[in-house]
Amino acid sequence: MAYAQNPYRFLGALRRRYGDTFTLRTTKGPFVVTADPALVREVFAAPPDTFRVYPADVLGPFLGEKSLLLSHGERHRRDRKLLTPPFHGGRMRAYGALIAEATRAHVATLPIGRVTPVQPMMQAISLDVILRAVFGVHDPVRTEAWRRTILDDVRAVTPALIFIPQLRRPLGGFGPWARHLAARARFDAMLFDEIRERRRDAREGEDILGLILSARYDDGSAMADEEVRDQLITLVVAGHETTGTSLAWSIDWLSRLPAVRDRLQTEVDALGDSPSPEAISAATYLDAFCNEVLRVFPILPDVSREVVRPFTLGSWTIPARAAVAVGTALLHTDPRLYPDPHRFAPERWLDKKPSPFEYTPFGGGARRCLGAAFAIYEMKIALATIVRVLRFSPANEKPSKPARQNITIGPHDGVLVVARKR
């Protein structure tokens, strides 16, 4: 319960008592946590078949059993290879203009001069980007239908359902599990209709769904409809709330640190009236700012895996079926790696390249988040678009606190600010 409520605080207390590497005894067996960069390297460098997803039984009902996040072994390798191209290089950069367009549309609706939570707007931006980039949906009527269906599904997933499997009972059509099943059935129907219509009309398109449908495995076969559905569910769940939450934390810091805000605005303004997405992405202080946002409040506090066969970690042997986790929240607040770790200081990244074993907001190794580059790209373009036209002041004296939202951690109050035009 302590972990579910506030894993940052929980893991921090354990490190203070036991050190960088410790074992929890859980109902699922031993759970080893490490925040030692040398041991993190061992975890991420291990052969992929050493591990499988943990806890698959917790996430499977919400992401789909064939989700890339839950697969392992040969299936994970072949699916990752097929799904990688849309998220890298020129394909990814092609989405820059639509990210800026979606951001401008929502910024225009933000109340000016009165207290408002900014996280809903940031998540709306992220959802619109998903609808346009993943599904190719631009028509306002279709956009609203998709948005309503997706939000019903996302909101039906509660922390209680995730952490207490005993609640996953239909109860005659009443209760939170029944609401989740009904919302997921509506979302499934839209997804399968879209997939089948695309296949029937041979309408692949340049959006991510089109690229997935046109991709082929090495043997020439395509991904089955059910597998495509699970990957799309994962893209929505993993991409919507996570990026929106990181953008909300970004606004919280900008509202409270005028020097940081002014430096970021100066850099963005210097790019000109209509900077290209490439110019925005290359901005050095903006890059440092995004790194710092993800360092202080990583969306996932740890990266956990189940050991398939005995695994040597430092001087210990971890038995099969135990879990090993990289403590991201602990790495990111280690004063030996980040002096004065609780101070928000983007400048620390101007002469420091993130080490994959000291900075792990997207995991690492063979299972590093497939959409990591896209998420950072979206953050940069959305922030650059926002700070050109708005500045924010905090509505509360105290900063927002991290709190469990469902799978991820986000600001407890949605980041209350007052927006003003520049």
C-alpha positions in Angstrom: 0.0 0.0 0.0 2.9 2.4 0.7 4.4 1.7 -2.7 1.1 2.1 -4.4 0.4 5.5 -2.7 3.9 7.1 -3.1 6.6 5.0 -4.5 9.2 7.8 -4.5 8.9 8.3 -0.7 8.6 4.5 -0.1 11.7 3.6 -2.1 13.7 6.6 -0.7 13.0 5.4 2.9 14.2 1.9 2.1 17.5 3.2 0.5 18.2 5.3 3.6 17.8 2.2 5.7 19.3 -0.5 3.5 21.5 1.1 0.9 21.5 1.1 -2.9 20.4 -2.5 -3.3 17.8 -4.3 -1.2 15.2 -7.1 -1.4 11.5 -6.8 -0.6 9.5 -9.8 0.4 6.2 -9.7 -1.4 3.2 -12.0 -2.0 4.7 -12.7 -5.5 8.1 -13.6 -4.1 11.4 -11.7 -3.7 11.6 -8.3 -5.3 15.2 -7.0 -5.7 15.7 -3.2 -6.2 19.0 -1.7 -7.2 20.1 1.9 -7.7 23.8 1.1 -8.1 24.8 2.1 -11.7 27.2 -0.8 -12.0 24.4 -3.2 -11.2 22.0 -1.4 -13.4 24.5 -1.9 -16.2 24.4 -5.7 -15.5 20.6 -5.7 -15.6 20.4 -3.8 -18.9 23.3 -5.6 -20.5 21.9 -9.1 -19.7 20.7 -11.2 -22.6 17.0 -10.4 -23.2 15.9 -13.9 -22.6 17.1 -13.6 -19.0 13.9 -11.8 -18.0 10.3 -11.5 -18.8 7.8 -8.7 -17.9 6.9 -8.2 -14.3 4.1 -8.1 -13.3 2.5 -9.3 -16.5 -0.7 -10.5 -14.6 -1.2 -7.0 -13.3 -0.9 -5.2 -16.6 -2.1 -7.8 -19.1 -5.9 -7.1 -18.6 -5.3 -3.4 -19.4 -2.7 -3.5 -22.2 -3.6 -6.7 -24.0 -1.7 -10.0 -23.7 0.2 -9.5 -26.9 1.3 -5.9 -26.1 5.0 -5.3 -26.8 5.3 -4.1 -23.2 4.3 -7.6 -22.0 5.9 -9.9 -24.6 9.3 -11.5 -24.2 11.7 -13.8 -26.0 11.5 -14.3 -29.7 8.0 -12.7 -30.0 9.3 -9.5 -28.4 12.3 -9.4 -30.7 10.3 -9.8 -33.9 7.5 -7.4 -32.8 9.9 -4.8 -31.7 11.8 -5.0 -35.0 8.5 -4.6 -36.9 7.2 -1.7 -34.8 10.5 0.3 -34.6 10.5 2.2 -37.9 7.5 4.6 -37.3 9.2 6.0 -34.2 12.6 6.9 -35.6 14.3 9.2 -38.1 12.3 11.0 -40.8 9.1 9.2 -39.9 9.1 10.7 -36.5 10.1 14.2 -37.6 7.1 14.2 -40.0 4.9 14.6 -37.0 6.4 17.8 -35.8 4.0 20.2 -37.5 0.9 18.3 -36.2 2.3 18.4 -32.6 2.6 22.2 -32.9 -0.8 22.5 -34.5 -2.5 20.4 -31.7 -0.7 22.5 -29.1 -1.8 25.8 -30.5 -5.4 24.7 -30.7 -5.5 23.8 -27.0 -3.5 26.7 -25.8 -6.1 29.0 -27.4 -8.8 27.5 -25.1 -6.9 27.9 -21.8 -8.6 30.4 -19.5 -6.5 33.5 -19.1 -6.1 35.2 -15.7 -7.8 32.7 -13.5 -6.8 29.6 -11.6 -6.9 26.4 -13.7 -5.4 22.9 -13.6 -3.0 22.6 -16.6 -2.6 18.8 -16.6 -6.0 18.2 -18.4 -4.9 20.5 -21.3 -1.5 18.8 -21.6 -3.1 15.4 -21.7 -5.6 16.7 -24.3 -2.7 17.8 -26.4 -1.0 14.4 -26.1 -4.3 12.6 -27.0 -4.8 14.8 -30.1 -1.3 14.0 -31.2 -2.0 10.3 -30.8 -5.2 10.6 -32.7 -3.4 12.4 -35.6 -0.1 10.6 -35.6 -1.3 7.0 -34.7 -4.7 6.9 -36.3 -4.6 9.6 -38.8 -7.8 11.2 -37.4 -8.2 14.9 -38.3 -12.0 15.4 -38.8 -13.5 17.2 -35.7 -16.5 14.8 -35.5 -14.4 11.7 -35.7 -11.8 13.2 -33.3 -14.4 13.9 -30.7 -15.8 10.3 -31.0 -12.4 8.8 -30.6 -11.5 11.2 -27.8 -14.6 10.4 -25.8 -14.1 6.6 -26.2 -10.5 6.6 -25.3 -11.0 8.8 -22.2 -13.8 6.6 -21.0 -11.5 3.6 -21.2 -8.5 5.4 -19.6 -10.6 6.8 -16.7 -12.2 3.4 -16.0 -8.7 2.0 -15.0 -8.2 2.9 -11.4 -5.3 2.2 -9.0 -7.5 -0.1 -7.0 -8.1 -2.3 -10.1 -4.4 -2.4 -10.9 -3.2 -3.3 -7.4 -6.1 -5.3 -6.0 -6.9 -8.1 -8.5 -9.7 -9.4 -6.3 -11.7 -6.3 -7.4 -11.7 -7.6 -11.0 -15.2 -9.1 -10.7 -18.2 -8.2 -12.9 -20.7 -8.1 -10.0 -23.7 -8.4 -12.2 -22.7 -5.4 -14.4 -22.0 -3.0 -11.5 -18.8 -1.7 -10.0 -15.4 -0.5 -11.3 -14.5 -3.7 -13.2 -17.8 -3.8 -15.0 -17.3 -0.1 -16.0 -13.8 -1.0 -17.3 -15.1 -3.9 -19.3 -17.8 -1.9 -20.9 -15.5 1.0 -21.7 -12.9 -1.4 -23.2 -15.5 -3.1 -25.3 -16.5 0.2 -26.9 -12.8 1.0 -27.5 -12.2 -2.4 -29.0 -15.1 -2.1 -31.4 -13.7 1.2 -32.7 -10.2 -0.2 -33.0 -11.2 -3.4 -34.9 -13.6 -1.4 -37.2 -10.7 0.9 -38.1 -8.2 -1.9 -38.6 -10.6 -3.9 -40.8 -11.6 -0.9 -42.8 -8.0 -0.1 -43.5 -7.3 -3.6 -44.6 -10.4 -3.8 -46.7 -9.8 -0.6 -48.5 -6.0 -1.2 -48.7 -5.8 2.3 -47.2 -2.5 2.2 -45.3 -1.5 5.8 -45.0 1.4 7.5 -43.4 0.1 7.4 -39.9 1.5 4.9 -37.4 -1.4 2.5 -37.8 -0.9 2.5 -41.6 2.8 1.8 -41.1 2.1 -1.1 -38.7 -0.4 -2.6 -41.2 2.0 -2.3 -44.1 5.0 -3.7 -42.2 5.9 -7.4 -42.6 7.8 -9.9 -40.5 10.9 -11.6 -42.0 8.7 -14.4 -43.2 6.5 -12.0 -45.2 3.5 -12.2 -42.8 1.6 -9.3 -41.3 0.6 -8.7 -37.7 -2.8 -10.1 -36.9 -5.7 -7.9 -36.1 -5.7 -8.9 -32.4 -2.0 -8.1 -32.2 -2.4 -4.7 -33.9 -5.2 -4.0 -31.4 -3.0 -4.7 -28.4 -0.2 -2.5 -29.8 -2.6 0.3 -30.4 -4.0 0.0 -26.8 -0.4 0.2 -25.6 0.4 3.3 -27.6 -2.6 5.1 -26.3 -2.2 4.1 -22.7 1.6 4.5 -22.6 1.6 7.7 -24.7 -1.4 9.7 -23.6 -1.0 10.0 -19.9 2.8 9.8 -19.7 3.6 12.7 -22.0 0.7 14.8 -20.7 2.0 14.3 -17.2 5.5 15.3 -18.1 4.2 18.4 -19.8 2.2 19.3 -16.7 5.3 19.0 -14.4 7.1 21.2 -16.9 4.6 24.0 -16.5 4.8 23.6 -12.7 8.5 24.2 -12.8 8.2 27.1 -15.3 5.6 28.8 -13.1 7.8 28.6 -10.0 11.3 29.3 -11.4 11.3 32.7 -13.3 15.0 32.4 -14.1 14.5 29.0 -15.8 11.4 30.3 -17.6 13.1 33.4 -18.9 16.1 31.4 -20.1 13.9 28.9 -21.9 11.8 31.7 -23.5 14.9 33.5 -24.6 16.2 30.4 -26.4 12.9 29.7 -28.1 12.4 33.3 -29.1 15.8 33.3 -30.7 14.7 30.6 -33.1 12.5 33.0 -35.0 8.8 33.4 -35.6 8.3 30.1 -37.3 11.0 27.7 -36.2 11.2 24.3 -37.8 10.6 21.2 -35.6 14.2 20.3 -36.2 15.5 23.7 -34.9 13.3 23.3 -31.8 14.5 19.7 -31.2 18.1 20.9 -31.4 17.7 23.7 -28.8 20.2 22.9 -26.1 18.5 24.5 -23.0 15.2 23.0 -24.0 16.8 19.6 -24.2 18.3 20.1 -20.8 15.0 21.3 -19.3 13.2 18.2 -20.6 16.0 15.9 -19.2 15.6 17.6 -15.8 11.8 17.3 -15.8 12.1 13.5 -16.4 14.9 13.2 -13.8 13.0 14.8 -10.9 9.7 13.1 -11.5 10.1 10.0 -13.6 6.7 8.8 -14.7 7.6 5.2 -13.6 9.5 5.1 -10.4 11.2 1.7 -11.2 11.8 -0.6 -14.2 11.0 -4.2 -13.0 11.5 -7.6 -14.7 11.0 -11.2 -13.7 14.0 -13.5 -13.7 13.5 -16.5 -16.0 16.6 -18.4 -14.9 19.2 -17.7 -12.1 20.8 -14.4 -12.7 24.1 -13.1 -11.2 23.8 -9.5 -10.0 27.0 -8.3 -8.4 27.9 -10.8 -5.7 24.3 -12.2 -5.5 22.5 -14.9 -7.4 18.9 -14.0 -8.0 16.7 -17.1 -8.3 14.2 -17.7 -11.1 10.8 -16.2 -10.6 12.2 -13.5 -8.4 11.9 -9.9 -9.7 14.7 -7.4 -10.3 14.0 -3.7 -10.6 16.1 -0.7 -11.5 15.2 2.0 -9.0 14.8 5.0 -11.4 13.5 7.3 -8.7 16.5 6.4 -6.6 19.1 6.8 -9.3 17.7 10.2 -10.3 18.0 11.5 -6.7 21.5 10.1 -5.9 23.6 13.1 -4.7 26.7 11.3 -6.0 25.3 11.4 -9.5 23.3 14.6 -9.3 24.6 17.1 -6.7 21.8 18.8 -4.8 19.4 16.3 -6.4 16.1 17.8 -5.3 16.9 21.2 -6.8 15.5 21.6 -10.3 18.5 22.7 -12.3 18.4 22.2 -16.1 22.0 23.6 -16.4 23.3 20.4 -14.9 22.7 18.8 -18.3 24.4 21.4 -20.5 27.8 19.7 -20.0 26.6 16.2 -19.0 25.4 13.5 -21.4 22.8 11.2 -19.8 24.3 7.8 -18.9 21.9 5.0 -19.7 22.8 3.4 -16.4 22.3 6.6 -14.3 19.4 8.1 -16.1 16.5 5.7 -16.9 13.2 7.5 -17.4 12.4 5.2 -20.3 14.0 2.0 -19.0 17.0 0.6 -20.7 18.5 -2.3 -22.5 16.6 -4.4 -25.0 13.3 -3.3 -23.5 13.9 0.5 -23.5 10.7 2.3 -24.3 10.1 2.2 -28.1 8.5 5.6 -28.1 11.2 7.4 -26.0 12.5 9.6 -28.9 8.9 10.5 -29.9 8.0 11.4 -26.4 11.0 13.8 -26.0 10.3 15.2 -29.4 6.7 15.9 -28.5 7.6 17.5 -25.2 10.1 19.9 -26.9 7.7 21.0 -29.6 4.7 21.4 -27.3 6.8 23.4 -24.7 8.3 25.6 -27.4 4.9 26.4 -28.8 3.5 27.1 -25.3 6.2 29.4 -24.0 6.1 31.6 -27.1 2.6 32.8 -26.2 2.0 32.2 -22.5 3.7 32.5 -19.1 2.4 31.0 -15.9 2.4 31.8 -12.2 1.6 29.2 -9.5 -1.8 29.2 -7.8 -0.5 27.6 -4.7 2.5 28.5 -2.6 3.6 24.9 -2.2 4.6 22.8 -5.3 2.4 20.0 -6.6 3.0 16.7 -5.0 3.4 13.4 -6.8 0.5 11.0 -6.4 -0.6 7.7 -7.9 -3.0 8.2 -10.9 -3.2 4.7 -12.2 -0.1 2.9 -13.6 1.9 6.1 -13.5 2.6 8.9 -11.0 1.5 12.5 -11.6 0.8 15.8 -9.8 -1.9 15.4 -7.2 -3.7 18.6 -8.1 -3.2 18.7 -11.9 -0.8 21.6 -11.4 -2.9 24.7 -10.6 -1.6 27.8 -12.3 -2.7 31.2 -13.6 -1.9 31.7 -17.3 -1.2 35.1 -18.9 -0.4 36.1 -22.4 3.1 37.3 -23.1 
